[in-house]
Amino acid sequence: MNDVIEKANVLIEAMPYMRTFYGKTFVIKYGGHAMEDEELKKAVLLDIVLLRYIGVRPVVVHGGGPEITAMLRKVGKTSQFVQGLRVTDAETMEIVQMVLVGKINHDLVAEINRYGGKAVGLSGKDGNLIVAEKYAGGELDLGYVGEVQAVHPEILFSLADQGYIPVIAPVAIGLDGKSYNVNADLVAGELAAALQAEKLIMLTDVEGILADPRDKKTLISSLQVDRAAEMIRDGQIDGGMIPKVEACTRALRRGVGRTHIIDGRLTHSLLVEIFTNRGIGTMVVE
């Protein structure tokens, strides 16, 4: 009986959040270990389906870095990264599209539909959803790596109005008509801004942002964007965490309500963050 009462109490705790977030758009960046571990994958996708059932409008942007790296190894290619961005030549770009659009996206859509959701798979090339230009940062030519130049989210509004869950692969169409590999974190941030989302949520493979990367006890629960920029300059935030923080910063400054970087390795971390008083991970704030 106590277990039943506890479950009821959980629902009561979640009720104010359900009321607040009804009809709101959440952009969820899904990647890392939560995509590789089958039990975690099931938990994340069930969380997303539940969000849709209770009236939230989830939009999913997925990564696929480990799968791309594994496929590149099979064809004898190694990966080079610059500030979390994969150097992408023409052959690598073909493999990126094959893995992200041809495999991962289709698999996620099928799984969400199997769990009772209504998912539709898209890439940034569909309906000119994500238009990119060649990445121009730094001295090294990263090849077919793109920066988001424009987002045309009309198709996402239409799908959400009909109860669908858009699942988006971060491959964009270039201003020059070519395909570009765009970091999924940055795509999620740009989409959240274009949709004026209530929340941008990044699932990652760490607890959140740590003041001391070697000490898990130094988790920062709330981090202002100016302080985050200082931590990037000082090297406290580095590697793949940089585009996540930059995406959160850009989204906040363009009207997104809240941004969160949470540990996707925790079962049902999405629900814990959204519907409980304590939450988890790091909230990046203005």
Phi, psi and omega per residue, in radians:
M1 nan -0.680 3.139
N2 -1.054 -0.641 3.120
D3 -1.107 -0.702 3.140
V4 -1.127 -0.761 3.132
I5 -1.111 -0.699 3.127
E6 -1.089 -0.715 3.093
K7 -1.098 -0.690 3.103
A8 -1.113 -0.707 3.130
N9 -1.112 -0.645 3.088
V10 -1.066 -0.763 3.130
L11 -1.128 -0.686 3.119
I12 -1.120 -0.714 3.103
E13 -1.094 -0.645 -3.084
A14 -1.366 -0.346 -2.996
M15 -1.000 -0.781 3.130
P16 -1.067 -0.626 3.126
Y17 -1.212 -0.685 3.088
M18 -1.037 -0.754 -3.142
R19 -1.137 -0.742 -3.105
T20 -1.142 -0.692 -2.989
F21 -1.666 0.006 -3.135
Y22 -1.048 2.245 3.114
G23 1.409 -0.026 -3.110
K24 -1.578 2.693 -3.138
T25 -1.671 2.267 3.018
F26 -2.022 2.205 2.995
V27 -1.716 2.165 -3.053
I28 -2.038 2.058 3.019
K29 -1.536 2.060 -3.054
Y30 -1.964 2.104 3.135
G31 -2.919 -2.944 3.074
G32 1.233 -2.656 -3.045
H33 -1.101 -0.483 -3.141
A34 -1.137 -0.290 3.059
M35 -1.605 -0.348 -3.031
E36 -1.642 -0.635 3.138
D37 -1.457 2.148 -3.018
E38 -1.117 -0.674 3.129
E39 -1.180 -0.748 3.095
L40 -1.127 -0.698 3.128
K41 -1.038 -0.803 3.119
K42 -1.059 -0.749 -3.123
A43 -1.096 -0.776 -3.140
V44 -1.092 -0.812 -3.096
L45 -1.179 -0.618 3.039
L46 -1.126 -0.691 3.079
D47 -1.024 -0.760 -3.107
I48 -1.157 -0.725 3.089
V49 -1.088 -0.740 3.123
L50 -1.074 -0.728 3.109
L51 -0.987 -0.741 -3.141
R52 -1.156 -0.690 -3.132
Y53 -1.075 -0.607 -3.074
I54 -1.660 0.206 2.972
G55 1.789 -0.054 3.029
V56 -1.347 2.622 3.141
R57 -1.899 1.530 -3.116
P58 -1.375 2.433 2.988
V59 -2.133 2.165 -3.029
V60 -1.855 2.239 2.968
V61 -1.996 2.156 -3.072
H62 -1.909 2.653 2.997
G63 -1.676 -2.670 3.137
G64 2.875 0.437 -3.090
G65 -0.934 -0.891 -3.127
P66 -1.047 -0.679 3.132
E67 -1.174 -0.669 3.100
I68 -1.131 -0.792 3.130
T69 -1.044 -0.741 3.141
A70 -1.111 -0.726 3.133
M71 -1.180 -0.670 3.102
L72 -1.090 -0.687 3.110
R73 -1.073 -0.670 -3.119
K74 -1.091 -0.515 3.138
V75 -1.754 0.208 3.031
G76 1.417 0.406 3.128
K77 -1.939 2.492 3.062
T78 -1.824 2.750 -3.101
S79 -1.823 2.443 3.048
Q80 -2.124 2.367 -3.111
F81 -2.101 2.502 3.057
V82 -2.250 1.973 -3.111
Q83 0.902 0.754 3.079
G84 1.449 -0.008 -3.123
L85 -1.843 2.347 -3.103
R86 -1.419 2.202 3.020
V87 -1.142 2.211 -2.934
T88 -2.250 1.801 3.032
D89 -1.490 -3.098 -3.035
A90 -1.072 -0.763 3.142
E91 -1.138 -0.720 3.110
T92 -1.096 -0.671 3.136
M93 -1.072 -0.686 3.094
E94 -1.082 -0.725 -3.130
I95 -1.214 -0.682 3.094
V96 -0.994 -0.831 3.139
Q97 -1.116 -0.738 -3.117
M98 -1.059 -0.778 -3.085
V99 -1.301 -0.862 -3.048
L100 -1.238 -0.877 -3.045
V101 -1.500 -0.786 -3.025
G102 -1.364 -0.428 -3.080
K103 -2.071 -1.155 -2.996
I104 -1.066 -0.830 -3.106
N105 -1.047 -0.815 -3.139
H106 -1.089 -0.719 -3.131
D107 -1.122 -0.750 -3.129
L108 -1.140 -0.737 3.113
V109 -1.052 -0.787 -3.140
A110 -1.086 -0.716 -3.126
E111 -1.168 -0.786 3.130
I112 -1.063 -0.744 3.119
N113 -1.122 -0.634 3.124
R114 -1.140 -0.536 -3.131
Y115 -1.560 0.166 3.023
G116 1.797 -0.004 3.082
G117 -1.519 3.091 3.038
K118 -2.166 1.622 -3.064
A119 -1.774 2.583 3.047
V120 -2.265 2.240 -3.123
G121 -1.571 2.392 3.133
L122 -2.429 2.726 2.831
S123 -1.984 2.993 3.116
G124 -1.128 -0.248 -3.136
K125 -1.406 -0.350 -3.109
D126 -1.265 2.130 3.134
G127 1.086 0.429 -3.058
N128 0.914 0.658 -3.108
L129 -0.994 -0.818 3.129
I130 -2.195 2.021 3.103
V131 -1.838 2.271 -3.027
A132 -2.166 2.826 2.941
E133 -2.197 2.797 -3.089
K134 -1.044 2.339 3.137
Y135 -1.074 2.243 -3.043
A136 -2.007 0.081 -3.092
G137 -1.374 2.474 3.075
G138 1.370 3.046 -3.087
E139 -1.531 -0.424 -3.083
L140 -1.465 2.332 3.062
D141 -1.334 2.036 -3.100
L142 -1.567 0.075 3.101
G143 1.326 -2.283 -3.063
Y144 -1.520 0.862 3.001
V145 -1.747 2.282 -3.055
G146 -1.980 2.742 2.941
E147 -1.941 2.424 -3.121
V148 -1.164 2.174 3.106
Q149 -1.772 -0.568 3.136
A150 -2.751 2.647 3.050
V151 -2.189 2.304 3.095
H152 -2.045 1.555 -2.927
P153 -1.507 0.150 -3.023
E154 -0.953 -0.706 -3.121
I155 -1.106 -0.544 3.140
L156 -1.243 -0.697 3.066
F157 -1.064 -0.755 -3.120
S158 -1.106 -0.784 3.140
L159 -1.126 -0.766 -3.130
A160 -1.110 -0.676 3.125
D161 -1.071 -0.469 -3.127
Q162 -1.683 0.161 3.057
G163 1.530 0.153 -3.126
Y164 -1.513 2.732 3.044
I165 -1.883 1.868 3.095
P166 -1.240 2.355 3.091
V167 -2.123 2.058 -2.890
I168 -2.064 2.224 3.014
A169 -1.560 2.358 -3.013
P170 -1.442 0.950 3.019
V171 -1.945 2.172 -3.026
A172 -1.944 2.797 3.011
I173 -1.621 2.336 -3.096
G174 -1.481 2.788 3.028
L175 -1.050 -0.417 3.124
D176 -1.624 0.117 3.133
G177 1.485 -0.033 -3.134
K178 -1.592 2.865 3.090
S179 -1.548 2.502 -3.136
Y180 -2.291 2.480 3.051
N181 -1.508 2.033 -3.124
V182 -2.034 2.340 3.129
N183 -0.935 2.260 -3.048
A184 -1.116 -0.577 3.093
D185 -1.081 -0.780 -3.121
L186 -1.187 -0.652 3.061
V187 -1.066 -0.786 3.138
A188 -1.039 -0.741 3.129
G189 -1.116 -0.745 -3.139
E190 -1.180 -0.690 3.099
L191 -1.148 -0.721 3.113
A192 -1.032 -0.721 3.119
A193 -1.157 -0.791 -3.112
A194 -1.115 -0.595 -3.137
L195 -1.523 -0.096 -3.020
Q196 0.871 0.917 -3.069
A197 -1.170 2.651 3.027
E198 -1.237 -0.686 -3.113
K199 -2.429 2.523 2.885
L200 -2.023 2.120 -3.076
I201 -2.129 2.132 3.124
M202 -1.819 2.077 3.014
L203 -1.547 2.230 -3.088
T204 -2.356 -3.071 -3.057
D205 -1.831 0.297 3.062
V206 -2.301 2.985 -3.060
E207 -1.129 -0.423 -3.047
G208 2.635 -2.617 3.089
I209 -1.636 2.225 -3.094
L210 -1.849 2.412 3.039
A211 -1.126 -0.652 3.046
D212 -2.129 1.880 -3.071
P213 -0.987 -0.298 -3.126
R214 -1.583 -0.114 -3.035
D215 -2.242 1.889 -3.113
K216 -1.133 -0.329 -3.137
K217 -1.306 -0.130 -3.099
T218 -1.705 0.456 3.118
L219 -1.007 2.293 3.093
I220 -1.653 2.017 -3.065
S221 -1.360 -0.545 3.118
S222 -2.444 2.216 -3.035
L223 -2.290 2.143 3.099
Q224 -1.315 2.590 -3.032
V225 -1.107 -0.589 3.127
D226 -1.148 -0.707 3.099
R227 -1.187 -0.646 3.102
A228 -1.081 -0.719 3.115
A229 -1.089 -0.682 3.095
E230 -1.111 -0.719 -3.127
M231 -1.157 -0.588 3.053
I232 -1.156 -0.786 3.139
R233 -1.094 -0.617 -3.103
D234 -1.477 -0.077 3.139
G235 1.465 0.081 3.087
Q236 -1.251 -0.544 2.996
I237 -1.945 2.138 -3.079
D238 -2.547 -3.121 3.058
G239 0.981 -2.389 -3.073
G240 -1.199 -0.228 3.096
M241 -1.324 -0.386 -3.110
I242 -1.057 -0.933 3.140
P243 -1.099 -0.497 3.083
K244 -1.124 -0.834 -3.131
V245 -1.163 -0.715 3.124
E246 -1.113 -0.678 3.105
A247 -1.123 -0.743 3.108
C248 -1.082 -0.751 -3.119
T249 -1.084 -0.851 -3.133
R250 -1.106 -0.682 -3.138
A251 -1.123 -0.804 3.138
L252 -1.043 -0.767 -3.078
R253 -1.278 -0.123 3.101
R254 -2.053 0.379 2.916
G255 1.827 0.023 3.094
V256 -1.243 2.433 -3.020
G257 -1.147 -0.940 -3.096
R258 -2.499 2.599 3.048
T259 -2.244 2.455 -3.040
H260 -2.382 2.413 2.990
I261 -2.043 1.962 -2.998
I262 -2.230 2.863 -3.077
D263 -1.456 1.835 -3.141
G264 -1.273 -0.093 3.121
R265 -1.402 -0.186 3.127
L266 -1.571 2.278 -3.129
T267 -1.061 2.273 3.135
H268 1.028 0.603 3.137
S269 -1.064 -0.561 3.099
L270 -1.047 -0.840 -3.108
L271 -1.166 -0.669 3.120
V272 -1.093 -0.744 -3.133
E273 -1.170 -0.715 -2.982
I274 -1.475 -0.665 -2.906
F275 -2.022 0.218 3.075
T276 -2.154 2.832 -3.080
N277 -1.269 -0.497 -3.019
R278 -1.556 -0.614 -3.112
G279 1.090 -3.113 -3.141
I280 -2.569 2.992 3.027
G281 1.252 -2.744 -3.089
T282 -2.049 2.254 3.002
M283 -1.712 2.129 3.090
V284 -1.591 2.223 -3.013
V285 -2.275 2.808 3.065
E286 -1.224 nan nan
